[in-house]
Amino acid sequence: MLSPLDFLLDLTNPDLWFLLKALIVACMSSVICGVVGCYVVLRGMAFIGDAVAHSVFPGLAIAFILQGNLLIGGALAGIITAIIVALFSQNRRLREDSFIGIFFVSAFALGIVIISKAQGYAGSLESFLFGSITGIPNSDIAVISVTGVLILSLLFVFHKELVCVSMDRETAAATGLPVLWLDVMLYVTVAVAVVVSVQIIGNVLVLALLVGPAATARLLTDKLTVMMLLSPILGCVASVLGMYFSWSLDLATGGTIVLVITGLFVIAWMFSPKHGAVKNLVQRVRQG
C-alpha cells in the first residue's frame, strides 16, 4: 500500500495528471453536494436525490452519442425532469414521491434505451453507472467551478426561503412565498449537483455524496449554518481518503469514496457528542 507521501508525489506527477484532476473534481463536487445535500436532508427528500440521479441519465446518454459535453447534457435532462415533477407535484391529491417515482425512473429508462443503441454500450454504461476517473475532460474543471459558484450563490441568496419551505410548506405558501419556484430551484440545484458528481462517483452511487456528508454533519451539530460548513468538509475528506485508498489498493474509486463516507457516518452515529449511540447507551445505563 502506498504511503501518504507516495500518494502526494503521484498527485504532483505530470504523467498522472488525470489523478489530480479527478481529485480536484471530487472535492469541488463534494462542496456543491455538501451544501445542496443539507437542504435534501433537512427536507427529508433523499428519495428525490436518488430520483434526480436517475433523471440525468438520458442527457448523459445523448451527449455521449453526440460526443458532446456530458455535464451540459446531464444538466439539461435533470433540469427538464425536475421542472416537470415540480409542476405536476403542485396537485396535492397525490404525494410528491408518486410523481418522482414516475417521471425520474422513466427518464432513467429512457437513458438505458438510448445508450443501448450506442457502440461500446457495455463499457459506456458501466462508466456512467459507477464513475470513471480517467474520463473527465480538462474543460469540466472550469465548467464545474463556474457552476458551483452559481449554485452556491443562488442558495445563499434564497437560503431563508428554502429553509422555510423545507420546514413547513403550508406556512410558507400562506405567507406568500413562491413555493412552486422554490421547489423548481431546489430540484434544479439537486440535478446540477448530481451531474457534476456523476463522473467521479457514478450514477448509482452519487446519492451517497449528496446525502452522506450532510447526514453525518446533522448528527454532529444542531445548527444549520455549522452543518452547511461541516458537510462540504466531510465530503472533501471522504473524497481524498477514498482516492488515496482506491489508488493505493487498486479499488473502484466511486465505491471506495462511498465506503469512506459510510464509515464517517457510522463513526458520527456512534460517537457524536450529543446524539451518539454510545452516549445514549451510557446515559441509559446510568439511569437504569
FIKESE-956428 format. One record per residue (C-alpha): residue in three letters; x, y, z. Coordinates in Angstrom, 1 decimal. Layout:
% FIKESE-956428
<code = ala&xx = X&yy = Y&zz = Z> $
...
//
This chain:
% FIKESE-956428
<code = met&xx = 0.0&yy = 0.0&zz = 0.0> $
<code = leu&xx = 1.3&yy = 3.5&zz = -0.9> $
<code = ser&xx = 2.3&yy = 5.8&zz = 1.9> $
<code = pro&xx = 0.5&yy = 9.2&zz = 2.0> $
<code = leu&xx = 3.8&yy = 10.8&zz = 0.9> $
<code = asp&xx = 3.9&yy = 8.5&zz = -2.2> $
<code = phe&xx = 0.3&yy = 9.4&zz = -3.0> $
<code = leu&xx = 1.2&yy = 13.1&zz = -2.8> $
<code = leu&xx = 4.1&yy = 12.5&zz = -5.1> $
<code = asp&xx = 1.8&yy = 10.8&zz = -7.6> $
<code = leu&xx = -0.6&yy = 13.7&zz = -7.4> $
<code = thr&xx = 2.2&yy = 16.1&zz = -8.4> $
<code = asn&xx = 3.5&yy = 13.8&zz = -11.2> $
<code = pro&xx = 2.6&yy = 15.4&zz = -14.6> $
<code = asp&xx = 2.2&yy = 11.9&zz = -16.2> $
<code = leu&xx = -0.6&yy = 11.2&zz = -13.7> $
<code = trp&xx = -2.5&yy = 14.5&zz = -14.3> $
<code = phe&xx = -5.7&yy = 12.5&zz = -14.5> $
<code = leu&xx = -5.4&yy = 11.6&zz = -10.8> $
<code = leu&xx = -5.0&yy = 15.1&zz = -9.6> $
<code = lys&xx = -7.8&yy = 16.2&zz = -12.0> $
<code = ala&xx = -10.1&yy = 13.6&zz = -10.6> $
<code = leu&xx = -9.3&yy = 14.7&zz = -7.0> $
<code = ile&xx = -10.0&yy = 18.3&zz = -7.8> $
<code = val&xx = -13.3&yy = 17.5&zz = -9.4> $
<code = ala&xx = -14.2&yy = 15.2&zz = -6.5> $
<code = cys&xx = -13.5&yy = 17.9&zz = -4.0> $
<code = met&xx = -15.4&yy = 20.5&zz = -6.0> $
<code = ser&xx = -18.3&yy = 18.1&zz = -6.3> $
<code = ser&xx = -18.1&yy = 17.5&zz = -2.5> $
<code = val&xx = -18.5&yy = 21.2&zz = -1.8> $
<code = ile&xx = -21.5&yy = 21.5&zz = -4.1> $
<code = cys&xx = -23.2&yy = 18.3&zz = -3.0> $
<code = gly&xx = -22.4&yy = 19.1&zz = 0.7> $
<code = val&xx = -24.3&yy = 22.3&zz = 0.7> $
<code = val&xx = -27.2&yy = 21.1&zz = -1.5> $
<code = gly&xx = -27.4&yy = 17.9&zz = 0.5> $
<code = cys&xx = -28.1&yy = 19.9&zz = 3.6> $
<code = tyr&xx = -31.4&yy = 21.0&zz = 2.1> $
<code = val&xx = -32.1&yy = 17.5&zz = 0.9> $
<code = val&xx = -31.5&yy = 16.1&zz = 4.5> $
<code = leu&xx = -33.4&yy = 19.0&zz = 6.1> $
<code = arg&xx = -36.4&yy = 18.4&zz = 3.9> $
<code = gly&xx = -36.3&yy = 14.6&zz = 4.2> $
<code = met&xx = -36.0&yy = 14.2&zz = 0.4> $
<code = ala&xx = -33.3&yy = 11.7&zz = 0.0> $
<code = phe&xx = -35.6&yy = 9.8&zz = -2.4> $
<code = ile&xx = -35.7&yy = 12.9&zz = -4.6> $
<code = gly&xx = -31.9&yy = 13.0&zz = -4.7> $
<code = asp&xx = -31.8&yy = 9.4&zz = -5.8> $
<code = ala&xx = -34.5&yy = 10.0&zz = -8.4> $
<code = val&xx = -32.7&yy = 13.1&zz = -9.8> $
<code = ala&xx = -29.6&yy = 10.9&zz = -10.2> $
<code = his&xx = -31.6&yy = 8.7&zz = -12.4> $
<code = ser&xx = -33.2&yy = 11.6&zz = -14.4> $
<code = val&xx = -29.8&yy = 12.9&zz = -15.7> $
<code = phe&xx = -29.1&yy = 9.6&zz = -17.4> $
<code = pro&xx = -30.8&yy = 10.3&zz = -20.8> $
<code = gly&xx = -29.0&yy = 13.6&zz = -21.1> $
<code = leu&xx = -25.7&yy = 11.9&zz = -20.4> $
<code = ala&xx = -26.5&yy = 9.2&zz = -22.9> $
<code = ile&xx = -27.4&yy = 11.7&zz = -25.7> $
<code = ala&xx = -24.3&yy = 13.8&zz = -25.0> $
<code = phe&xx = -22.2&yy = 10.6&zz = -25.2> $
<code = ile&xx = -23.7&yy = 9.5&zz = -28.5> $
<code = leu&xx = -23.3&yy = 13.0&zz = -30.0> $
<code = gln&xx = -19.8&yy = 13.4&zz = -28.5> $
<code = gly&xx = -21.0&yy = 16.5&zz = -26.6> $
<code = asn&xx = -20.3&yy = 17.7&zz = -23.1> $
<code = leu&xx = -21.7&yy = 15.2&zz = -20.6> $
<code = leu&xx = -22.1&yy = 17.9&zz = -17.9> $
<code = ile&xx = -24.3&yy = 20.0&zz = -20.2> $
<code = gly&xx = -26.3&yy = 17.0&zz = -21.4> $
<code = gly&xx = -27.0&yy = 15.7&zz = -17.9> $
<code = ala&xx = -27.8&yy = 19.1&zz = -16.5> $
<code = leu&xx = -30.4&yy = 19.8&zz = -19.2> $
<code = ala&xx = -32.1&yy = 16.4&zz = -18.7> $
<code = gly&xx = -32.1&yy = 16.8&zz = -15.0> $
<code = ile&xx = -33.5&yy = 20.3&zz = -15.1> $
<code = ile&xx = -36.2&yy = 19.5&zz = -17.6> $
<code = thr&xx = -37.3&yy = 16.5&zz = -15.5> $
<code = ala&xx = -37.1&yy = 18.5&zz = -12.3> $
<code = ile&xx = -39.4&yy = 21.2&zz = -13.7> $
<code = ile&xx = -41.9&yy = 18.6&zz = -14.9> $
<code = val&xx = -42.0&yy = 17.0&zz = -11.4> $
<code = ala&xx = -42.3&yy = 20.3&zz = -9.6> $
<code = leu&xx = -45.2&yy = 21.4&zz = -11.8> $
<code = phe&xx = -47.1&yy = 18.1&zz = -11.5> $
<code = ser&xx = -46.5&yy = 17.8&zz = -7.8> $
<code = gln&xx = -48.4&yy = 21.1&zz = -7.1> $
<code = asn&xx = -51.5&yy = 18.9&zz = -7.4> $
<code = arg&xx = -51.6&yy = 17.7&zz = -3.8> $
<code = arg&xx = -54.0&yy = 14.8&zz = -4.5> $
<code = leu&xx = -51.0&yy = 12.6&zz = -4.9> $
<code = arg&xx = -47.9&yy = 12.7&zz = -2.8> $
<code = glu&xx = -44.8&yy = 14.3&zz = -4.2> $
<code = asp&xx = -42.9&yy = 11.0&zz = -4.3> $
<code = ser&xx = -45.6&yy = 9.4&zz = -6.6> $
<code = phe&xx = -44.7&yy = 11.9&zz = -9.3> $
<code = ile&xx = -41.0&yy = 11.5&zz = -8.6> $
<code = gly&xx = -41.3&yy = 7.7&zz = -8.9> $
<code = ile&xx = -43.0&yy = 8.0&zz = -12.3> $
<code = phe&xx = -41.0&yy = 10.7&zz = -14.1> $
<code = phe&xx = -37.5&yy = 10.3&zz = -12.8> $
<code = val&xx = -37.5&yy = 6.5&zz = -13.2> $
<code = ser&xx = -39.0&yy = 6.9&zz = -16.7> $
<code = ala&xx = -36.1&yy = 9.3&zz = -17.5> $
<code = phe&xx = -33.6&yy = 6.7&zz = -16.4> $
<code = ala&xx = -35.3&yy = 4.0&zz = -18.5> $
<code = leu&xx = -35.1&yy = 6.4&zz = -21.5> $
<code = gly&xx = -31.4&yy = 6.8&zz = -20.9> $
<code = ile&xx = -30.9&yy = 3.0&zz = -20.8> $
<code = val&xx = -32.8&yy = 2.7&zz = -24.2> $
<code = ile&xx = -30.7&yy = 5.5&zz = -25.7> $
<code = ile&xx = -27.3&yy = 4.3&zz = -24.5> $
<code = ser&xx = -28.1&yy = 0.7&zz = -25.6> $
<code = lys&xx = -28.1&yy = 1.9&zz = -29.2> $
<code = ala&xx = -24.5&yy = 3.3&zz = -28.9> $
<code = gln&xx = -21.4&yy = 1.5&zz = -29.8> $
<code = gly&xx = -19.4&yy = 0.3&zz = -26.9> $
<code = tyr&xx = -22.7&yy = 0.0&zz = -24.9> $
<code = ala&xx = -21.4&yy = -2.1&zz = -22.0> $
<code = gly&xx = -18.3&yy = -0.1&zz = -21.3> $
<code = ser&xx = -20.0&yy = 3.3&zz = -21.5> $
<code = leu&xx = -22.9&yy = 2.1&zz = -19.4> $
<code = glu&xx = -20.5&yy = 0.9&zz = -16.6> $
<code = ser&xx = -18.7&yy = 4.3&zz = -16.7> $
<code = phe&xx = -22.0&yy = 6.1&zz = -16.3> $
<code = leu&xx = -23.3&yy = 3.9&zz = -13.5> $
<code = phe&xx = -20.1&yy = 3.6&zz = -11.4> $
<code = gly&xx = -17.9&yy = 6.5&zz = -12.5> $
<code = ser&xx = -14.5&yy = 6.8&zz = -14.2> $
<code = ile&xx = -11.6&yy = 8.9&zz = -13.0> $
<code = thr&xx = -10.0&yy = 8.7&zz = -16.4> $
<code = gly&xx = -13.0&yy = 10.0&zz = -18.3> $
<code = ile&xx = -13.0&yy = 13.6&zz = -17.1> $
<code = pro&xx = -12.1&yy = 16.2&zz = -19.7> $
<code = asn&xx = -10.0&yy = 19.2&zz = -18.6> $
<code = ser&xx = -12.8&yy = 21.5&zz = -19.6> $
<code = asp&xx = -15.0&yy = 20.1&zz = -16.9> $
<code = ile&xx = -12.9&yy = 21.6&zz = -14.2> $
<code = ala&xx = -13.8&yy = 25.1&zz = -15.4> $
<code = val&xx = -17.4&yy = 24.2&zz = -16.0> $
<code = ile&xx = -17.8&yy = 22.7&zz = -12.5> $
<code = ser&xx = -16.1&yy = 25.7&zz = -11.0> $
<code = val&xx = -18.4&yy = 28.2&zz = -12.6> $
<code = thr&xx = -21.5&yy = 26.0&zz = -12.0> $
<code = gly&xx = -20.6&yy = 25.6&zz = -8.4> $
<code = val&xx = -20.2&yy = 29.3&zz = -7.8> $
<code = leu&xx = -23.6&yy = 30.0&zz = -9.4> $
<code = ile&xx = -25.3&yy = 27.3&zz = -7.4> $
<code = leu&xx = -23.8&yy = 28.3&zz = -4.1> $
<code = ser&xx = -24.6&yy = 32.0&zz = -4.7> $
<code = leu&xx = -28.2&yy = 31.1&zz = -5.6> $
<code = leu&xx = -28.6&yy = 29.1&zz = -2.4> $
<code = phe&xx = -27.1&yy = 31.8&zz = -0.3> $
<code = val&xx = -29.5&yy = 34.5&zz = -1.7> $
<code = phe&xx = -32.6&yy = 32.3&zz = -1.2> $
<code = his&xx = -31.4&yy = 30.4&zz = 1.9> $
<code = lys&xx = -34.2&yy = 31.7&zz = 4.3> $
<code = glu&xx = -36.9&yy = 31.0&zz = 1.8> $
<code = leu&xx = -35.7&yy = 27.5&zz = 1.0> $
<code = val&xx = -35.4&yy = 26.6&zz = 4.7> $
<code = cys&xx = -38.9&yy = 28.0&zz = 5.3> $
<code = val&xx = -40.4&yy = 25.8&zz = 2.5> $
<code = ser&xx = -38.4&yy = 22.8&zz = 3.7> $
<code = met&xx = -39.7&yy = 23.1&zz = 7.3> $
<code = asp&xx = -43.4&yy = 23.9&zz = 6.6> $
<code = arg&xx = -44.7&yy = 24.2&zz = 3.0> $
<code = glu&xx = -48.2&yy = 25.2&zz = 4.1> $
<code = thr&xx = -47.0&yy = 28.1&zz = 6.2> $
<code = ala&xx = -44.6&yy = 29.2&zz = 3.5> $
<code = ala&xx = -47.4&yy = 29.3&zz = 1.0> $
<code = ala&xx = -49.7&yy = 31.2&zz = 3.4> $
<code = thr&xx = -47.0&yy = 33.9&zz = 3.9> $
<code = gly&xx = -46.9&yy = 34.4&zz = 0.2> $
<code = leu&xx = -43.6&yy = 32.7&zz = -0.7> $
<code = pro&xx = -43.5&yy = 31.3&zz = -4.3> $
<code = val&xx = -43.4&yy = 27.7&zz = -3.3> $
<code = leu&xx = -43.5&yy = 26.4&zz = -6.9> $
<code = trp&xx = -40.5&yy = 28.3&zz = -8.0> $
<code = leu&xx = -38.6&yy = 27.5&zz = -4.8> $
<code = asp&xx = -39.3&yy = 23.8&zz = -5.4> $
<code = val&xx = -38.1&yy = 24.2&zz = -9.0> $
<code = met&xx = -34.9&yy = 25.9&zz = -7.8> $
<code = leu&xx = -34.2&yy = 23.2&zz = -5.3> $
<code = tyr&xx = -34.8&yy = 20.3&zz = -7.7> $
<code = val&xx = -32.6&yy = 22.0&zz = -10.3> $
<code = thr&xx = -29.8&yy = 22.6&zz = -7.9> $
<code = val&xx = -30.0&yy = 18.9&zz = -6.8> $
<code = ala&xx = -29.9&yy = 17.9&zz = -10.5> $
<code = val&xx = -26.9&yy = 20.0&zz = -11.2> $
<code = ala&xx = -25.1&yy = 18.8&zz = -8.1> $
<code = val&xx = -25.7&yy = 15.2&zz = -9.2> $
<code = val&xx = -24.4&yy = 15.9&zz = -12.7> $
<code = val&xx = -21.1&yy = 17.4&zz = -11.5> $
<code = ser&xx = -20.5&yy = 14.3&zz = -9.4> $
<code = val&xx = -21.6&yy = 11.5&zz = -11.6> $
<code = gln&xx = -18.3&yy = 11.1&zz = -13.5> $
<code = ile&xx = -16.4&yy = 10.5&zz = -10.2> $
<code = ile&xx = -19.0&yy = 8.6&zz = -8.1> $
<code = gly&xx = -21.2&yy = 7.3&zz = -10.9> $
<code = asn&xx = -24.9&yy = 7.5&zz = -11.4> $
<code = val&xx = -25.7&yy = 4.7&zz = -8.9> $
<code = leu&xx = -23.6&yy = 5.9&zz = -6.0> $
<code = val&xx = -24.0&yy = 9.7&zz = -6.4> $
<code = leu&xx = -26.7&yy = 9.8&zz = -3.7> $
<code = ala&xx = -24.1&yy = 8.9&zz = -1.1> $
<code = leu&xx = -22.1&yy = 12.1&zz = -1.8> $
<code = leu&xx = -25.3&yy = 14.2&zz = -1.8> $
<code = val&xx = -26.8&yy = 12.8&zz = 1.4> $
<code = gly&xx = -23.9&yy = 11.1&zz = 3.4> $
<code = pro&xx = -21.8&yy = 14.1&zz = 4.4> $
<code = ala&xx = -24.9&yy = 16.2&zz = 5.2> $
<code = ala&xx = -26.5&yy = 13.4&zz = 7.3> $
<code = thr&xx = -23.2&yy = 13.0&zz = 9.1> $
<code = ala&xx = -22.9&yy = 16.7&zz = 9.8> $
<code = arg&xx = -26.5&yy = 16.6&zz = 11.0> $
<code = leu&xx = -25.5&yy = 14.1&zz = 13.7> $
<code = leu&xx = -22.6&yy = 16.4&zz = 14.8> $
<code = thr&xx = -24.4&yy = 19.7&zz = 15.1> $
<code = asp&xx = -27.9&yy = 21.2&zz = 15.7> $
<code = lys&xx = -27.1&yy = 24.4&zz = 13.9> $
<code = leu&xx = -27.9&yy = 24.6&zz = 10.2> $
<code = thr&xx = -25.1&yy = 27.1&zz = 9.4> $
<code = val&xx = -22.5&yy = 24.8&zz = 11.1> $
<code = met&xx = -24.0&yy = 21.9&zz = 9.3> $
<code = met&xx = -23.6&yy = 23.6&zz = 5.9> $
<code = leu&xx = -19.9&yy = 24.3&zz = 6.7> $
<code = leu&xx = -19.2&yy = 20.9&zz = 8.1> $
<code = ser&xx = -20.9&yy = 18.9&zz = 5.3> $
<code = pro&xx = -18.6&yy = 20.0&zz = 2.4> $
<code = ile&xx = -15.6&yy = 19.5&zz = 4.6> $
<code = leu&xx = -16.6&yy = 15.9&zz = 5.4> $
<code = gly&xx = -17.3&yy = 15.3&zz = 1.7> $
<code = cys&xx = -13.8&yy = 16.5&zz = 0.8> $
<code = val&xx = -12.2&yy = 14.4&zz = 3.5> $
<code = ala&xx = -14.0&yy = 11.4&zz = 2.2> $
<code = ser&xx = -13.0&yy = 12.1&zz = -1.4> $
<code = val&xx = -9.3&yy = 12.5&zz = -0.5> $
<code = leu&xx = -9.3&yy = 9.3&zz = 1.6> $
<code = gly&xx = -11.3&yy = 7.4&zz = -1.0> $
<code = met&xx = -9.0&yy = 8.5&zz = -3.8> $
<code = tyr&xx = -6.0&yy = 7.5&zz = -1.6> $
<code = phe&xx = -7.3&yy = 4.0&zz = -0.8> $
<code = ser&xx = -8.5&yy = 3.5&zz = -4.3> $
<code = trp&xx = -5.2&yy = 4.4&zz = -5.9> $
<code = ser&xx = -3.1&yy = 2.5&zz = -3.3> $
<code = leu&xx = -5.1&yy = -0.7&zz = -3.4> $
<code = asp&xx = -6.4&yy = -0.6&zz = -7.0> $
<code = leu&xx = -10.1&yy = -0.3&zz = -6.0> $
<code = ala&xx = -13.0&yy = 1.2&zz = -7.7> $
<code = thr&xx = -12.8&yy = 4.9&zz = -7.0> $
<code = gly&xx = -16.5&yy = 5.7&zz = -6.6> $
<code = gly&xx = -17.3&yy = 2.7&zz = -4.4> $
<code = thr&xx = -14.3&yy = 3.4&zz = -2.2> $
<code = ile&xx = -15.3&yy = 7.1&zz = -1.7> $
<code = val&xx = -18.8&yy = 5.9&zz = -0.8> $
<code = leu&xx = -17.5&yy = 3.4&zz = 1.7> $
<code = val&xx = -15.4&yy = 6.1&zz = 3.4> $
<code = ile&xx = -18.5&yy = 8.4&zz = 3.5> $
<code = thr&xx = -20.4&yy = 5.5&zz = 5.1> $
<code = gly&xx = -17.6&yy = 4.9&zz = 7.6> $
<code = leu&xx = -17.6&yy = 8.6&zz = 8.7> $
<code = phe&xx = -21.4&yy = 8.4&zz = 9.1> $
<code = val&xx = -21.2&yy = 5.3&zz = 11.3> $
<code = ile&xx = -18.5&yy = 6.9&zz = 13.4> $
<code = ala&xx = -20.6&yy = 10.0&zz = 13.9> $
<code = trp&xx = -23.7&yy = 7.9&zz = 14.7> $
<code = met&xx = -21.8&yy = 6.0&zz = 17.3> $
<code = phe&xx = -19.6&yy = 8.8&zz = 18.9> $
<code = ser&xx = -21.4&yy = 12.1&zz = 18.3> $
<code = pro&xx = -21.1&yy = 14.2&zz = 21.5> $
<code = lys&xx = -24.8&yy = 15.0&zz = 21.6> $
<code = his&xx = -26.6&yy = 12.3&zz = 19.6> $
<code = gly&xx = -24.2&yy = 9.4&zz = 19.5> $
<code = ala&xx = -25.3&yy = 5.9&zz = 20.2> $
<code = val&xx = -22.5&yy = 5.3&zz = 22.8> $
<code = lys&xx = -23.5&yy = 8.4&zz = 24.8> $
<code = asn&xx = -27.2&yy = 7.4&zz = 24.7> $
<code = leu&xx = -26.2&yy = 3.9&zz = 25.9> $
<code = val&xx = -24.1&yy = 5.3&zz = 28.7> $
<code = gln&xx = -27.0&yy = 7.6&zz = 29.8> $
<code = arg&xx = -29.5&yy = 4.7&zz = 29.9> $
<code = val&xx = -27.1&yy = 2.6&zz = 31.9> $
<code = arg&xx = -26.6&yy = 5.3&zz = 34.4> $
<code = gln&xx = -30.3&yy = 5.9&zz = 34.7> $
<code = gly&xx = -31.0&yy = 2.2&zz = 35.0> $
//
